[in-house]
Every structure is written in structure tokens, then in C-alpha cells.
């Protein structure tokens, strides 16, 4: 019942369930760190709620649930009038972990 020392050991490669799909096409807002983006409002069209995101150059982009933003593979999982909730994938000690991040509506002047 012993293994032959001349045969290679079959290593079972453990699949990392939280690893992001690094082959998918990156979305434009993934080029920015989250702290450089400002959530400035919402807009509802045909029953879909969109979040309005102000870029560092003051341009406004719109995103909805399922879009990605930020540099940690942040996928939007919910949008309310005051909060965007993202599920980010962060690599820590060689393992991918899921992290929930919330972005609050920016109510400062100069939107």
C-alpha cells in the first residue's frame, strides 16, 4: 500500500473560490482607486437604478449593479440613494478573500 518513489505525487490543486476572473475585460472605473471616485447621485431609468460617479477629472460616469469599479476587482452588488455596496477581491497571504466595501453619497458642495 505504499507509494512508489519513482512516480510523481498528484497534487490536488485547491481551487480558490474567491479569485477574480482576471481574463475578463476591465471596465473603465477599475483604473481608479475607490478614494479617487465620488458617488454624487442616483438616476432611475426603466426600473434600473444607476449610480452617478464623479471621476478625478470631474467627468460623470454612471454604473449599475454588476459593474466593476476600483482597483480591487470591486463588483457593485447594490445601489441605494445613499450607498453603493461593492464586493472586492483582495489577495492576502497568497489567498483571495472577499471584502464588502460601502461608498456613501458625497453631499459636499461643488458636485
C-alpha positions in Angstrom: 0.0 0.0 0.0 3.0 2.3 -0.2 3.5 4.8 -3.0 6.4 4.3 -5.5 9.1 6.9 -5.0 9.5 6.9 -8.8 6.0 8.2 -9.6 5.2 11.9 -9.2 2.9 12.9 -6.4 -0.5 14.0 -7.7 -1.0 17.4 -6.1 -4.6 18.4 -5.9 -4.7 22.0 -6.8 -7.1 23.6 -4.4 -9.4 26.0 -6.4 -9.5 29.5 -4.9 -13.3 30.2 -4.9 -12.8 33.9 -4.3 -10.3 34.5 -7.1 -11.4 37.2 -9.6 -11.8 36.4 -13.3 -8.5 38.1 -14.4 -9.3 37.2 -18.1 -12.4 39.4 -18.2 -12.2 42.8 -19.9 -11.6 45.5 -17.3 -14.1 48.3 -17.0 -13.1 52.0 -17.2 -13.7 52.8 -13.5 -11.3 49.9 -12.4 -8.4 52.2 -13.4 -9.0 54.4 -10.4 -8.6 53.7 -6.6 -12.0 53.9 -4.9 -11.0 57.0 -2.9 -10.5 58.9 -6.1 -14.1 58.3 -7.2 -17.1 60.2 -5.7 -20.7 58.9 -5.5 -22.7 62.0 -6.3 -26.2 60.8 -7.0 -28.6 58.3 -8.5 -30.8 58.1 -11.5 -33.6 55.6 -12.2 -34.5 54.6 -15.7 -36.9 51.8 -16.7 -36.8 50.5 -13.2 -33.0 50.3 -13.1 -31.2 52.4 -10.5 -27.9 53.9 -11.7 -25.2 55.5 -9.5 -23.5 58.6 -10.8 -19.8 58.6 -10.2 -17.6 61.7 -10.4 -14.1 61.0 -11.8 -11.0 62.9 -10.7 -11.2 65.0 -13.9 -14.8 66.0 -12.9 -16.5 63.9 -15.6 -19.5 61.9 -14.5 -20.0 58.2 -15.3 -23.0 56.0 -14.5 -22.8 52.5 -13.2 -25.4 49.9 -12.1 -25.4 46.6 -10.2 -23.0 44.2 -11.8 -20.5 46.9 -13.0 -17.0 47.0 -11.6 -15.1 49.9 -10.1 -11.9 50.4 -8.1 -8.6 48.6 -8.3 -9.6 45.5 -6.2 -12.0 43.9 -8.7 -14.9 45.7 -6.9 -18.2 44.4 -8.3 -21.3 46.5 -7.4 -23.8 44.3 -5.6 -26.3 47.0 -4.5 -27.2 50.7 -5.0 -29.4 52.8 -2.8 -30.0 56.5 -2.8 -27.2 56.9 -0.2 -24.9 53.9 -0.6 -23.1 51.8 -3.2 -22.1 48.3 -1.9 -19.1 46.6 -3.6 -17.8 43.1 -3.2 -14.0 43.3 -3.7 -11.4 40.5 -4.1 -8.3 41.1 -2.1 -5.2 38.8 -2.1 -3.9 38.3 1.4 -1.1 35.8 2.2 -1.5 34.1 -1.2 -5.3 33.6 -0.8 -8.1 35.6 -2.4 -10.6 37.0 0.1 -13.9 38.8 -0.4 -14.3 42.2 1.2 -17.5 44.2 1.3 -17.0 47.9 0.8 -19.6 50.7 1.1 -19.3 54.1 -0.6 -21.5 56.8 0.8 -23.2 59.6 -1.2 -20.9 62.6 -1.3 -23.0 65.5 -0.1 -20.2 68.1 -0.3 -20.7 71.3 -2.4 -19.3 71.5 -5.9 -20.8 68.4 -7.5 
